[in-house]
């Protein structure tokens, strides 16, 4: 049975709780842990129940693991070692004793590894350009190497090592070359010398890690943006309505910052005099400018979903009220004859509709 190691509650038991299929003892045990653990409450209960109430299905969205840790090497330092390898190859001088502290202070390196979105941050501080991309194609690695760039790829190390596992072991490697025998990789878990792996094996291991790569190059202006594809993300009407509020506030933040810098309204933009026609309330903006802010807001909400996060609206939502009611009445939890969880403030069973005689449970 698969369990959450931190809380020691199985995913199956949590799912049964959400569906009202746990008995009184199980219900009380879960509720007590929820009441005393904010992370468990929000991550495992509110988000999943909210998804269900909104008709949102995680299976419909290809979740991007941007916060997953590249950590499958000694000391969880695989990305750190990959970046050092590239610095050495490029002849960049560095103080090895200072780099770990720099990485940890900026939260690029955690005890559990490096978040995928932070791969290459040390290189950026050495005047290198790092372009990160999920769902890349093998041809992109080929083009990058042919152009003299470095490539850090994230793979599933279980697959790369031929291990059978349902879990993904995110692991950073440097692609050093492509030959007839396969892909040459600097693999921190395999030593300092690049090792050749069969191309199909590498591509399968890379695919399982969402084909994530970080292209490293010197400063130039050859930039082709590749935003994360959000077409598979569906939003509820509540979140669509939220778009306008975010768009308007984004404009307010922009205008407030410009005002502090001395900008003011002008019919035409004048950088020297710091005049800008957009220094007006959001309602007075032309529709073209509003659409720019709306797209930013809409894509931000979608990106949060794509990265596996949920936006939880509290207090006045039925989901939040239901959970708080259970927590506040945990000691009186009981089970109806149909098997559903019931609480003293309920007069009818929410599952079978039977009128409840609470004296039978006391």
DOBA-99968 format. One record per residue (C-alpha): x, y, z; residue in one letter. Coordinates in pm, whole numbers, padded with zeros to 5 digits, always signed. Layout:
<pts>
XYZA...
</pts>
This chain:
<pts>
+00000+00000+00000X+00139+00339-00098X+00168+00582+00194X+00272+00940+00252X+00591+00895+00454X+00556+01220+00648X+00204+01160+00773X+00185+00780+00754X-00163+00790+00601X-00215+00589+00285X-00340+00763-00027X-00612+00499-00047X-00732+00586+00304X-00732+00958+00225X-00931+00893-00092X-01180+00685+00105X-01211+00966+00361X-01284+01222+00088X-01553+00993-00051X-01710+00934+00293X-01617+00565+00298X-01403+00545+00614X-01537+00408+00942X-01567+00616+01260X-01224+00517+01392X-01048+00591+01065X-01239+00917+01026X-01139+01037+01373X-00776+00940+01319X-00754+01127+00988X-00937+01434+01116X-00710+01460+01421X-00404+01455+01197X-00561+01711+00964X-00650+01937+01257X-00290+01938+01377X-00113+01956+01044X-00177+02251+00811X+00022+02099+00524X-00181+01778+00529X-00503+01975+00556X-00433+02193+00256X-00233+01960+00032X-00431+01638+00069X-00782+01749+00155X-00869+02100+00043X-00701+02083-00295X-00842+01745-00390X-01191+01822-00266X-01179+02156-00443X-01076+01988-00765X-01370+01752-00739X-01616+02034-00669X-01485+02229-00968X-01489+01934-01204X-01113+01962-01246X-00929+01639-01318X-00551+01622-01272X-00539+01341-01526X-00644+01586-01797X-00338+01802-01739X+00019+01703-01808X+00170+01833-01482X+00514+01992-01517X+00739+01900-01219X+00921+02237-01195X+00963+02202-00819X+01077+01839-00831X+01425+01788-00693X+01717+01676-00908X+01869+01470-00633X+01962+01118-00736X+02332+01127-00651X+02554+01128-00344X+02450+01416-00121X+02172+01520-00364X+02427+01732-00550X+02388+01611-00908X+02296+01952-01055X+02560+02126-00843X+02821+01886-00981X+02693+01936-01338X+02730+02313-01307X+03083+02276-01167X+03167+02048-01460X+03053+02313-01710X+03245+02588-01528X+03562+02382-01550X+03508+02307-01920X+03457+02679-01989X+03761+02779-01785X+03557+02981-01537X+03742+03049-01213X+03545+02981-00897X+03590+02927-00525X+03463+02575-00464X+03430+02639-00091X+03196+02936-00144X+02963+02786-00405X+02757+02558-00175X+02679+02850+00056X+02587+03071-00242X+02353+02804-00375X+02188+02738-00038X+02152+03105+00056X+01964+03172-00269X+01757+02853-00224X+01889+02703-00546X+02017+02405-00350X+01812+02234-00079X+01894+01940+00144X+01675+01731-00085X+01840+01851-00405X+01796+02127-00665X+01446+02224-00786X+01433+02177-01163X+01346+02544-01217X+01669+02640-01033X+01905+02433-01247X+02179+02656-01389X+02146+02947-01143X+02514+02936-01046X+02607+02950-01414X+02385+03255-01463X+02582+03432-01192X+02898+03369-01401X+02757+03567-01699X+02624+03265-01885X+02275+03245-02036X+02063+02948-01929X+01749+02864-02128X+01526+02606-01961X+01269+02400-02146X+01026+02118-02070X+00901+01889-02346X+01207+01954-02558X+01292+01741-02862X+01614+01540-02914X+01694+01764-03213X+01720+02058-02974X+02004+01886-02790X+02177+01817-03121X+02146+02180-03234X+02270+02309-02899X+02580+02088-02905X+02654+02175-03268X+02639+02544-03172X+02896+02492-02897X+02650+02521-02610X+02639+02305-02298X+02332+02098-02218X+02213+01983-01877X+01941+01720-01916X+01723+01581-01639X+01652+01210-01661X+01490+00937-01459X+01798+00768-01317X+01606+00448-01244X+01543+00405-01616X+01896+00512-01708X+02037+00244-01475X+01788-00021-01590X+01600-00038-01259X+01233-00134-01244X+01047+00133-01047X+00722+00328-01062X+00891+00628-00900X+01081+00896-01091X+01437+00955-00966X+01508+01300-01111X+01876+01325-01193X+02084+01592-01371X+02348+01497-01627X+02552+01693-01881X+02520+01580-02243X+02879+01600-02366X+02837+01449-02711X+02652+01222-02950X+02827+00935-03121X+02743+00619-03312X+02736+00427-02984X+02483+00664-02826X+02471+00963-02594X+02784+01063-02406X+02696+01193-02061X+02881+01335-01767X+02686+01151-01502X+02775+01263-01146X+02659+00925-01019X+02906+00742-01249X+03230+00934-01191X+03420+01220-01355X+03464+01060-01698X+03174+01086-01948X+02998+00756-02013X+02818+00644-02329X+02455+00530-02304X+02237+00386-02583X+02034+00667-02738X+01695+00490-02690X+01774+00434-02322X+01865+00799-02270X+01558+00923-02457X+01327+00702-02249X+01487+00819-01924X+01468+01181-02046X+01105+01145-02154X+01003+01024-01808X+01147+01345-01665X+00929+01548-01908X+01220+01595-02152X+01364+01879-01943X+01683+02048-02056X+01882+02359-01971X+02085+02503-02258X+02391+02698-02142X+02557+02957-02365X+02745+03286-02359X+02564+03619-02373X+02402+03701-02704X+02069+03821-02840X+01968+03503-03020X+01656+03444-02814X+01349+03244-02917X+01094+03230-02634X+00935+02892-02558X+00665+02941-02292X+00521+02628-02133X+00230+02489-02335X-00088+02553-02135X-00345+02438-02392X-00441+02131-02189X-00527+02332-01876X-00899+02387-01818X-01017+02644-01564X-01347+02671-01378X-01568+02977-01412X-01451+03094-01066X-01090+03105-01179X-01180+03268-01509X-01353+03544-01310X-01037+03580-01102X-00848+03676-01417X-00988+04030-01429X-00897+04098-01065X-00539+03982-01123X-00512+04180-01447X-00631+04502-01282X-00402+04459-00983X-00104+04388-01211X-00168+04720-01384X-00191+04893-01045X+00143+04743-00938X+00305+04852-01266X+00165+05205-01244X+00260+05241-00877X+00620+05142-00954X+00634+05381-01251X+00494+05662-01039X+00766+05607-00778X+01021+05634-01061X+00876+05971-01165X+00657+05866-01458X+00325+06042-01524X+00052+06050-01784X+00123+06180-02133X-00065+06137-02459X+00250+05991-02617X+00530+05796-02462X+00840+06002-02393X+01118+05817-02209X+01321+06131-02153X+01032+06321-01991X+00894+05999-01836X+00552+06029-01993X+00333+05727-02069X-00028+05711-02202X-00091+05401-01988X-00054+05591-01660X-00432+05584-01614X-00673+05364-01415X-00724+05015-01556X-01079+05100-01665X-00942+05376-01890X-00691+05155-02069X-00760+05069-02433X-00886+04711-02481X-00557+04610-02643X-00368+04694-02322X-00630+04527-02103X-00597+04211-02312X-00222+04209-02250X-00282+04217-01872X-00560+03960-01900X-00343+03718-02091X-00069+03756-01833X-00320+03689-01554X-00489+03399-01735X-00161+03228-01820X-00036+03276-01463X-00341+03096-01323X-00304+02821-01583X+00067+02787-01510X-00004+02729-01141X-00234+02444-01241X+00024+02312-01486X+00285+02306-01211X+00053+02098-00991X-00079+02369-00758X-00439+02442-00665X-00591+02781-00587X-00802+02735-00275X-01072+02987-00190X-01142+02971+00182X-01404+03076+00437X-01712+03107+00218X-01660+02790+00014X-01861+02476+00083X-01540+02271+00072X-01378+02473+00350X-01695+02478+00562X-01732+02102+00528X-01377+02038+00644X-01399+02282+00935X-01727+02123+01044X-01562+01783+01053X-01265+01915+01248X-01483+02095+01503X-01701+01786+01556X-01432+01520+01530X-01511+01361+01867X-01875+01304+01761X-01802+01140+01426X-02022+00838+01357X-02114+00611+01067X-02457+00573+00908X-02595+00229+00827X-02503+00295+00463X-02139+00348+00563X-02119+00727+00519X-01954+00955+00776X-02207+01162+00972X-02182+01442+01229X-02421+01575+01500X-02523+01887+01308X-02658+01670+01027X-03022+01566+01040X-03011+01354+00725X-02739+01129+00588X-02569+01303+00294X-02529+00970+00112X-02851+00771+00158X-03082+01052+00275X-03193+00859+00585X-03317+01072+00875X-03070+01034+01158X-03175+00945+01513X-02869+01056+01709X-02977+00882+02024X-02884+00559+01844X-02520+00673+01828X-02481+00812+02180X
</pts>
